[in-house]
Amino acid sequence: MAEVGGIAGDHLRSFIERIERLEEEKAALAADIKDVYAEAKGTGFDIKIMRQLVRLRKMEDHDRSEQEEILDLYKRALGMD
């Protein structure tokens, strides 16, 4: 494919095709994750709590601590504690 408007068509097509393949893989992984959550739910686990745990485990310790402190502060401000 020739250049059009200064854009190398083959190079662009290569990027687009790579992105499309990765998007397909991402969709397959999302489906696998959904299946794992469904399996966990079937054995009695609370999925919302599991999602929170996964999110918290991704965080750095200091970020997680800071977030928990702010949450506690807000809860006290609302009279929830």
C-alpha positions in Angstrom: 0.0 0.0 0.0 1.3 3.4 -0.9 1.6 6.5 1.1 -1.5 8.7 1.2 -1.2 12.2 2.5 2.2 11.3 4.0 0.9 8.2 5.9 2.4 4.8 5.2 -0.7 2.6 4.7 1.1 -0.7 5.5 2.5 0.7 8.7 -0.9 2.0 9.8 -2.6 -1.2 8.9 -0.1 -3.1 11.0 -0.9 -1.0 14.0 -4.6 -1.3 13.5 -4.5 -5.1 13.1 -2.3 -5.4 16.3 -4.8 -3.3 18.2 -7.7 -5.4 16.9 -6.0 -8.6 18.0 -5.3 -7.2 21.5 -8.9 -6.0 21.8 -10.1 -9.6 21.0 -7.7 -11.0 23.6 -9.0 -8.4 26.1 -12.6 -9.4 25.4 -11.7 -13.1 25.9 -9.9 -12.3 29.2 -12.9 -10.2 30.4 -15.2 -13.2 29.7 -12.8 -15.5 31.6 -12.8 -13.1 34.6 -16.6 -12.9 34.5 -16.7 -16.7 34.5 -14.5 -16.8 37.6 -16.7 -14.3 39.4 -19.8 -16.4 38.5 -18.1 -19.5 39.8 -17.2 -17.7 43.1 -20.7 -16.4 43.4 -22.0 -20.0 42.9 -20.0 -21.1 46.0 -21.4 -18.3 48.1 -18.9 -15.5 47.9 -20.0 -11.8 47.7 -18.9 -10.6 44.2 -19.0 -6.9 45.1 -16.6 -7.4 48.0 -14.4 -9.6 45.9 -14.1 -6.8 43.3 -13.2 -4.3 46.0 -10.5 -6.7 47.3 -9.1 -7.0 43.8 -9.0 -3.2 43.4 -7.4 -2.8 46.9 -4.8 -5.4 46.2 -3.7 -3.5 43.1 -3.0 -0.3 45.2 0.2 0.5 47.0 0.1 0.1 50.7 0.4 3.9 51.4 -2.3 4.7 48.9 -4.6 2.1 50.3 -4.0 3.4 53.9 -4.6 7.0 52.8 -7.9 6.0 51.1 -9.1 4.1 54.1 -8.3 7.1 56.4 -10.2 9.5 54.2 -13.1 7.0 54.0 -13.2 6.8 57.8 -13.0 10.6 58.2 -16.0 11.0 55.8 -18.0 8.3 57.5 -17.4 10.0 60.9 -18.4 13.4 59.3 -21.7 11.7 58.3 -22.3 10.1 61.6 -21.8 6.6 60.2 -19.3 5.5 62.9 
